[in-house]
Amino acid sequence: MTAAVVVTGLGVVAPTGLGVREHWSSTVRGASAIGPVTRFDAGRYPSKLAGEVPGFVPEDHLPSRLMPQTDHMTRLALVAADWAFQDAAVDPSKLPEYGVGVVTASSAGGFEFGHRELQNLWSLGPQYVSAYQSFAWFYAVNTGQVSIRHGLRGPGGVLVTEQAGGLDALGQARRQLRRGLPMVVAGAVDGSPCPWGWVAQLSSGGLSTSDDPRRAYLPFDAAAGGHVPGEGGALLVLESDESARARGVTRWYGRIDGYAATFDPPPGSGRPPNLLRAAQAALDDAEVGPEAVDVVFADASGTPDEDAAEADAVRRLFGPYGVPVTAPKTMTGRLSAGGAALDVATALLALREGVVPPTVNVSRPRPEYELDLVLAPRRTPLARALVLARGRGGFNAAMVVAGPRAETR
């Protein structure tokens, strides 16, 4: 029998708060963190709102030598990794040299760092470009910097599948654990809060242009008109249950029981999207049926066509109004690769506490979607959650997570 993959530590850096406690408190209260962009002047852009991580002072958490060589996202990721290890009661320096891997996901890398250095190149000349530009912008930089900081020499990797990346990173970590690696820190911290990154996000055509934080991001609503970007995410410590028990751990947040990924057919092919196939395959991997799922954490694109496609997949899998559906990312915005990882962390907390967090600001859910959309915190026994994610370009991912109330497979 394959050893169970358990989550023993969470590190959260999100617009809803720094750390697990602050994030969960804000989320379960339905406190939205979306507001005007402050990291740069967005006044000349059609989209002016974002979910920004509040109160983060990197010098309070990291040594000064790391400041010149790291992007804002990497600093957030390093702190998330520190907190995840602390939460798991793990001292990586006392583990086998090759016994811990790192797998992250990214859609932008260190975009803000790269934007600044290219600005120096254009305006001042090449002698003013930092030598750290050679790696600080790169998609894999968070994996590398977390590995270096903690001396982790186990298998590493990075997934670049946009919004689906957080699930894909956790899925890859699960594969490493099933091959015998004792522990992996995995997930994603992502975002691109700079003019260069903003233009890239605007090019998708999916950003909301509303200036009202309460009306800008309304997935599954009759007034849906795009999404709000955000920054942040979560890193998780994953272990085999054998590894956790060998460390003396007897309680954990939950298990990752199932995972699957699919790719959509080319636009114009006439074939349907493959989110439903990903969800069904994740359930098959978990060896459970739809009736075992107590809540769905939706991808929640916020654009009418994609909302309709996701609602169709959920309805076909569970039946009309067949399962509670929530999108707590309405409080943070869509965090690129970090969003799905944060959804998994939030789902594990929801399973532990027996509360489905709300989808905020949505007031007119489309009746034709036939979704049991959770609009206020709902207290109910929860054993399993299905987390869905879709990345720009056709990526789909689904993950089944089980909490303390779920029976052991």
Backbone torsions as a table, in degrees:
resi	resn	phi	psi	omega
1	MET	NA	131.7	-179.7
2	THR	-66.8	134.8	179.0
3	ALA	-63.0	143.0	178.1
4	ALA	-70.3	146.9	175.7
5	VAL	-100.6	118.7	-174.8
6	VAL	-116.7	154.3	178.4
7	VAL	-103.3	114.7	-176.7
8	THR	-107.3	-9.5	180.0
9	GLY	-151.5	143.9	177.5
10	LEU	-126.2	135.2	171.2
11	GLY	-124.8	114.0	-173.2
12	VAL	-116.4	129.2	170.6
13	VAL	-131.9	103.0	-169.9
14	ALA	-139.7	160.9	173.3
15	PRO	-57.1	-27.4	178.9
16	THR	-80.6	-2.3	174.4
17	GLY	146.8	157.3	175.5
18	LEU	-92.7	117.4	-179.8
19	GLY	97.1	157.8	-175.6
20	VAL	-60.6	-47.8	-174.4
21	ARG	-61.9	-47.1	-177.7
22	GLU	-67.1	-42.3	179.0
23	HIS	-61.1	-47.8	-177.0
24	TRP	-66.5	-40.3	178.8
25	SER	-59.5	-46.2	179.4
26	SER	-65.8	-41.5	-175.4
27	THR	-67.2	-46.2	-176.7
28	VAL	-70.6	-22.3	175.5
29	ARG	-83.7	-11.2	-177.8
30	GLY	74.0	32.5	-176.9
31	ALA	-87.5	106.2	-178.4
32	SER	-71.8	141.0	179.0
33	ALA	-109.6	11.4	-179.6
34	ILE	-80.3	133.9	179.6
35	GLY	-162.7	-174.5	179.9
36	PRO	-61.3	143.6	176.6
37	VAL	-61.3	133.1	177.6
38	THR	-117.9	-14.6	-174.6
39	ARG	-77.5	-15.1	173.1
40	PHE	-159.2	171.0	-179.0
41	ASP	-82.7	105.6	-178.7
42	ALA	-97.2	12.8	-173.7
43	GLY	-60.3	-27.8	-176.9
44	ARG	-94.2	3.1	-178.5
45	TYR	-101.5	152.7	179.8
46	PRO	-68.6	-24.6	177.0
47	SER	-111.2	127.8	-170.9
48	LYS	-127.1	8.5	-176.8
49	LEU	-116.3	152.8	178.3
50	ALA	-158.1	164.1	168.8
51	GLY	-102.3	106.7	-177.2
52	GLU	-106.9	144.9	177.5
53	VAL	-70.3	123.1	-174.7
54	PRO	-88.4	146.5	167.9
55	GLY	65.3	23.3	-178.6
56	PHE	-89.0	117.0	176.4
57	VAL	-115.9	101.0	-172.1
58	PRO	-58.9	-33.6	-179.3
59	GLU	-63.7	-19.3	177.2
60	ASP	-75.7	-14.3	-172.4
61	HIS	-124.1	-21.7	-170.8
62	LEU	-128.9	152.0	178.8
63	PRO	-68.0	151.7	-175.5
64	SER	-62.3	-28.4	-178.0
65	ARG	-63.9	-21.8	-179.3
66	LEU	-83.6	-17.6	-174.2
67	MET	-60.8	-46.1	-176.7
68	PRO	-70.0	-18.1	-172.0
69	GLN	-108.8	6.6	-175.4
70	THR	-127.3	145.0	172.0
71	ASP	-81.6	162.1	177.1
72	HIS	-52.3	-43.3	-179.1
73	MET	-65.0	-39.1	-179.6
74	THR	-67.4	-37.4	176.6
75	ARG	-62.7	-42.8	176.3
76	LEU	-61.9	-41.4	-179.2
77	ALA	-65.8	-40.4	178.9
78	LEU	-62.3	-41.5	178.8
79	VAL	-68.4	-40.4	177.5
80	ALA	-60.6	-40.6	178.2
81	ALA	-65.6	-43.5	176.7
82	ASP	-55.4	-48.1	-177.0
83	TRP	-67.9	-35.9	179.0
84	ALA	-64.2	-43.6	178.0
85	PHE	-64.9	-42.3	177.8
86	GLN	-61.4	-42.1	-179.2
87	ASP	-64.2	-34.1	179.1
88	ALA	-84.1	-0.7	-176.9
89	ALA	57.0	46.9	-178.1
90	VAL	-116.4	130.6	168.1
91	ASP	-106.1	100.2	-175.0
92	PRO	-56.7	-28.2	-178.5
93	SER	-66.8	-16.9	-178.9
94	LYS	-99.9	5.5	179.0
95	LEU	-96.1	162.5	177.1
96	PRO	-54.7	143.3	-172.0
97	GLU	-53.9	-40.2	-178.3
98	TYR	-107.8	22.1	-172.2
99	GLY	-92.4	-4.8	-178.3
100	VAL	-130.1	128.3	177.5
101	GLY	-105.4	169.0	177.3
102	VAL	-134.8	124.3	175.7
103	VAL	-131.5	119.8	177.2
104	THR	-124.1	172.8	174.8
105	ALA	-128.8	153.5	-179.1
106	SER	-155.2	145.4	172.6
107	SER	-110.9	-17.8	-172.9
108	ALA	-129.7	-18.1	-173.6
109	GLY	63.7	-150.6	179.1
110	GLY	-88.5	68.4	-173.2
111	PHE	-62.5	-41.9	-177.6
112	GLU	-64.5	-41.2	176.9
113	PHE	-61.5	-47.6	-179.8
114	GLY	-63.0	-38.9	178.0
115	HIS	-61.0	-44.4	-178.6
116	ARG	-64.4	-42.9	-177.6
117	GLU	-71.2	-35.7	175.5
118	LEU	-67.4	-34.1	174.9
119	GLN	-62.6	-41.8	176.6
120	ASN	-62.5	-41.1	179.6
121	LEU	-61.5	-47.3	-177.0
122	TRP	-68.7	-40.1	-171.2
123	SER	-94.0	-27.8	-173.2
124	LEU	-119.1	-30.9	-179.8
125	GLY	120.3	163.1	-173.5
126	PRO	-63.0	-26.3	-178.9
127	GLN	-67.6	-13.0	-180.0
128	TYR	-99.2	4.3	179.1
129	VAL	-88.5	129.7	-178.7
130	SER	-65.1	140.4	174.7
131	ALA	-62.6	-25.4	-179.5
132	TYR	-71.4	-12.2	175.3
133	GLN	-59.2	-22.7	-178.6
134	SER	-61.0	-23.8	179.1
135	PHE	-136.1	-19.8	-172.1
136	ALA	-65.6	-22.9	-179.6
137	TRP	-86.2	-12.6	-162.3
138	PHE	-76.0	150.0	-178.6
139	TYR	-57.7	-34.6	-174.9
140	ALA	-89.2	6.1	-171.5
141	VAL	-63.7	-35.2	-179.7
142	ASN	-66.2	-41.5	175.6
143	THR	-58.8	-46.8	-177.7
144	GLY	-64.2	-46.4	-176.4
145	GLN	-69.2	-37.4	176.0
146	VAL	-64.9	-41.4	179.1
147	SER	-61.3	-45.7	-178.4
148	ILE	-65.7	-44.9	-175.9
149	ARG	-60.5	-35.7	-174.7
150	HIS	-108.4	5.1	178.8
151	GLY	64.6	38.9	-175.8
152	LEU	-94.2	118.7	-175.6
153	ARG	-117.5	14.2	174.2
154	GLY	-75.9	-176.6	-178.4
155	PRO	-56.9	137.3	179.0
156	GLY	-127.9	164.4	178.0
157	GLY	-176.3	170.2	175.4
158	VAL	-141.9	139.6	177.2
159	LEU	-109.9	135.8	-179.3
160	VAL	-122.3	81.9	-179.3
161	THR	-131.3	31.5	176.8
162	GLU	53.2	-130.5	-172.4
163	GLN	-62.2	-23.0	178.5
164	ALA	-79.7	-8.4	-170.0
165	GLY	-60.2	-37.9	-178.1
166	GLY	-60.8	-40.5	176.8
167	LEU	-70.8	-39.9	-179.0
168	ASP	-64.2	-36.7	177.3
169	ALA	-64.5	-42.9	178.5
170	LEU	-66.8	-36.3	177.1
171	GLY	-65.1	-40.1	176.7
172	GLN	-66.2	-39.6	176.8
173	ALA	-61.2	-40.4	178.7
174	ARG	-60.9	-39.3	177.5
175	ARG	-61.8	-42.3	179.8
176	GLN	-62.5	-39.6	179.1
177	LEU	-66.3	-37.9	179.8
178	ARG	-70.5	-17.6	175.1
179	ARG	-87.2	-1.0	174.7
180	GLY	113.4	-5.1	176.2
181	LEU	-67.6	135.2	-176.1
182	PRO	-71.1	-34.8	-170.0
183	MET	-152.8	144.7	174.6
184	VAL	-140.3	137.2	167.9
185	VAL	-99.3	128.1	-169.8
186	ALA	-149.3	161.6	179.2
187	GLY	137.7	-147.8	-178.1
188	ALA	-160.8	142.0	168.2
189	VAL	-128.2	122.5	-167.7
190	ASP	-148.6	169.5	178.9
191	GLY	144.5	162.3	-180.0
192	SER	-143.7	68.6	-174.4
193	PRO	-82.0	65.9	178.4
194	CYS	-150.9	162.8	-177.5
195	PRO	-55.8	-40.2	179.8
196	TRP	-62.1	-48.8	179.1
197	GLY	-67.1	-33.8	-179.7
198	TRP	-63.9	-43.4	178.4
199	VAL	-62.6	-40.3	178.1
200	ALA	-61.1	-42.0	179.3
201	GLN	-69.7	-38.0	177.9
202	LEU	-61.8	-30.4	-177.5
203	SER	-65.4	-18.0	179.3
204	SER	-70.6	-23.0	-176.8
205	GLY	77.4	5.4	-175.6
206	GLY	-102.7	0.1	-177.4
207	LEU	-82.0	141.3	175.1
208	SER	-72.3	145.0	176.9
209	THR	-107.7	9.8	177.5
210	SER	-71.9	143.1	176.4
211	ASP	-95.9	0.5	-178.5
212	ASP	-98.8	111.3	-178.2
213	PRO	-56.6	-24.3	-178.7
214	ARG	-83.8	-12.7	-176.0
215	ARG	-124.0	4.4	-172.7
216	ALA	-81.5	-32.4	-174.2
217	TYR	-130.3	101.1	-170.7
218	LEU	-130.9	68.5	-179.3
219	PRO	-61.8	140.8	177.9
220	PHE	67.3	11.1	-179.1
221	ASP	-99.1	154.1	177.6
222	ALA	-61.8	-24.0	-178.8
223	ALA	-100.2	15.2	-178.8
224	ALA	-57.3	131.5	-178.8
225	GLY	-146.6	34.8	179.9
226	GLY	116.9	-177.3	-177.8
227	HIS	-122.2	169.9	175.5
228	VAL	-108.3	131.3	177.5
229	PRO	-74.1	161.0	175.3
230	GLY	-149.3	-177.8	179.9
231	GLU	-133.8	154.8	176.3
232	GLY	117.1	-159.7	-179.2
233	GLY	151.1	-150.0	-177.1
234	ALA	-152.9	145.4	169.0
235	LEU	-117.2	139.9	-174.5
236	LEU	-122.5	142.8	170.1
237	VAL	-91.3	117.2	178.4
238	LEU	-109.3	139.2	178.1
239	GLU	-141.3	159.1	163.5
240	SER	-70.4	151.0	178.8
241	ASP	-63.0	-27.5	176.7
242	GLU	-65.4	-42.9	178.5
243	SER	-63.4	-44.1	-179.0
244	ALA	-62.3	-45.3	-179.5
245	ARG	-65.2	-36.0	178.5
246	ALA	-63.7	-26.3	176.5
247	ARG	-84.9	-2.9	-178.4
248	GLY	91.0	10.5	179.6
249	VAL	-84.8	127.8	179.3
250	THR	-117.3	-12.3	178.3
251	ARG	-130.9	139.1	178.4
252	TRP	-141.6	173.5	-177.0
253	TYR	-67.6	-36.5	-177.6
254	GLY	164.0	-168.5	-177.6
255	ARG	-121.0	154.0	166.7
256	ILE	-100.4	105.6	-172.8
257	ASP	-95.8	-26.5	-176.4
258	GLY	-151.4	147.0	179.2
259	TYR	-154.0	144.4	173.9
260	ALA	-156.8	155.0	177.3
261	ALA	-137.5	144.5	177.0
262	THR	-136.9	173.1	178.7
263	PHE	-131.0	136.0	-178.7
264	ASP	-72.0	151.8	173.8
265	PRO	-67.6	164.4	-178.6
266	PRO	-61.8	146.6	175.4
267	PRO	-57.0	140.4	179.2
268	GLY	85.1	-0.3	-178.6
269	SER	-76.9	-18.4	-176.6
270	GLY	83.3	-3.8	179.0
271	ARG	-91.2	149.4	-175.6
272	PRO	-74.4	159.4	174.7
273	PRO	-65.5	163.2	-171.7
274	ASN	-110.7	23.5	176.6
275	LEU	-63.8	-40.8	179.1
276	LEU	-59.5	-42.6	178.6
277	ARG	-62.0	-39.8	178.4
278	ALA	-62.9	-44.9	-178.9
279	ALA	-63.9	-45.1	-179.8
280	GLN	-65.0	-39.4	179.4
281	ALA	-66.3	-35.7	177.5
282	ALA	-66.2	-39.6	176.2
283	LEU	-64.8	-41.5	177.8
284	ASP	-61.9	-41.0	179.0
285	ASP	-63.1	-35.3	178.3
286	ALA	-80.4	-8.7	-179.5
287	GLU	60.8	42.3	175.0
288	VAL	-136.0	160.8	174.9
289	GLY	-98.0	173.6	179.4
290	PRO	-56.4	-30.7	-177.8
291	GLU	-65.7	-16.8	-179.9
292	ALA	-84.1	-8.5	-177.8
293	VAL	-92.0	128.9	-176.7
294	ASP	-100.6	-15.9	179.8
295	VAL	-161.7	144.9	175.0
296	VAL	-112.7	127.2	171.1
297	PHE	-93.8	108.6	-170.3
298	ALA	-79.9	153.9	172.5
299	ASP	-66.0	-43.4	169.8
300	ALA	59.9	65.6	-178.2
301	SER	-60.8	-40.2	-177.2
302	GLY	89.4	0.3	174.0
303	THR	-107.2	139.2	-171.2
304	PRO	-54.9	-46.1	-177.2
305	ASP	-64.0	-44.7	-178.2
306	GLU	-73.4	-34.4	173.9
307	ASP	-61.1	-43.8	-179.4
308	ALA	-62.7	-40.5	179.9
309	ALA	-65.8	-41.1	179.0
310	GLU	-68.3	-42.7	178.4
311	ALA	-60.2	-39.5	178.3
312	ASP	-62.3	-42.1	179.3
313	ALA	-63.6	-45.1	179.9
314	VAL	-64.8	-42.7	-178.9
315	ARG	-65.2	-40.1	-180.0
316	ARG	-69.4	-30.4	-178.5
317	LEU	-81.6	-41.2	-172.6
318	PHE	-110.3	-12.5	-173.8
319	GLY	89.4	162.8	179.5
320	PRO	-58.9	128.3	179.7
321	TYR	53.7	32.0	-171.0
322	GLY	-82.9	-14.5	-177.6
323	VAL	-155.5	143.2	174.0
324	PRO	-61.3	136.8	179.9
325	VAL	-124.1	132.9	179.8
326	THR	-136.2	155.7	177.6
327	ALA	-138.4	75.6	179.4
328	PRO	-63.7	-12.7	175.8
329	LYS	-65.8	-9.5	172.1
330	THR	-63.6	-15.6	176.9
331	MET	-90.7	-18.4	-174.2
332	THR	-115.9	-19.1	-165.0
333	GLY	83.7	173.6	178.7
334	ARG	-86.8	121.7	-169.8
335	LEU	-97.7	31.7	-176.4
336	SER	52.6	-133.5	-177.1
337	ALA	-62.8	-26.9	-178.4
338	GLY	-69.5	-19.8	-174.1
339	GLY	-65.2	-45.9	-178.0
340	ALA	-68.9	-37.0	177.0
341	ALA	-63.2	-41.1	177.2
342	LEU	-66.1	-37.0	176.8
343	ASP	-61.0	-39.9	178.4
344	VAL	-64.2	-45.5	177.7
345	ALA	-59.4	-43.9	-180.0
346	THR	-66.4	-38.5	178.2
347	ALA	-62.7	-41.3	178.8
348	LEU	-63.8	-39.5	177.2
349	LEU	-67.4	-38.7	178.0
350	ALA	-63.6	-41.5	178.5
351	LEU	-63.7	-40.2	-179.9
352	ARG	-66.8	-41.5	-173.6
353	GLU	-90.3	-14.4	-177.9
354	GLY	70.5	38.6	179.5
355	VAL	-137.2	127.8	172.1
356	VAL	-87.4	117.9	179.1
357	PRO	-70.5	157.5	-171.2
358	PRO	-86.8	160.7	164.2
359	THR	-93.3	111.7	-171.3
360	VAL	-90.1	156.9	172.8
361	ASN	73.5	-16.9	178.1
362	VAL	-73.2	121.9	-177.3
363	SER	-119.3	-18.2	-178.9
364	ARG	-132.1	72.2	177.3
365	PRO	-59.3	138.4	179.9
366	ARG	-66.5	121.0	-177.2
367	PRO	-64.6	-29.1	-178.7
368	GLU	-67.1	-17.1	177.3
369	TYR	-73.9	-26.1	178.1
370	GLU	55.0	47.1	178.6
371	LEU	-106.5	141.0	170.7
372	ASP	-85.8	74.9	-175.0
373	LEU	-77.8	124.5	-176.3
374	VAL	-83.7	111.7	-174.3
375	LEU	-103.4	-11.2	176.3
376	ALA	-140.4	153.4	-179.6
377	PRO	-51.6	132.6	-176.9
378	ARG	-122.6	114.6	179.6
379	ARG	-86.9	123.6	-177.6
380	THR	-164.1	149.9	176.2
381	PRO	-62.3	133.4	-177.9
382	LEU	-130.7	131.6	177.2
383	ALA	-113.8	-40.4	-176.2
384	ARG	-138.5	149.2	175.3
385	ALA	-129.3	146.5	171.8
386	LEU	-109.2	122.6	179.8
387	VAL	-106.6	128.0	-178.4
388	LEU	-113.3	145.8	178.2
389	ALA	-150.9	142.9	176.7
390	ARG	-133.1	134.7	178.7
391	GLY	-108.5	147.2	178.1
392	ARG	-57.4	132.3	-177.8
393	GLY	106.1	-2.6	174.4
394	GLY	110.2	7.6	-179.2
395	PHE	-79.9	134.6	173.5
396	ASN	-128.4	143.2	174.9
397	ALA	-146.7	150.5	178.0
398	ALA	-143.9	144.9	-178.1
399	MET	-141.5	135.0	174.9
400	VAL	-102.1	120.2	177.0
401	VAL	-115.5	142.3	-177.8
402	ALA	-119.2	139.6	-178.7
403	GLY	-100.9	-171.0	-177.3
404	PRO	-60.7	-25.3	-177.7
405	ARG	-82.3	-11.4	-179.1
406	ALA	-79.4	138.9	177.9
407	GLU	-69.9	151.3	178.7
408	THR	-71.5	134.7	179.5
409	ARG	-66.9	NA	NA
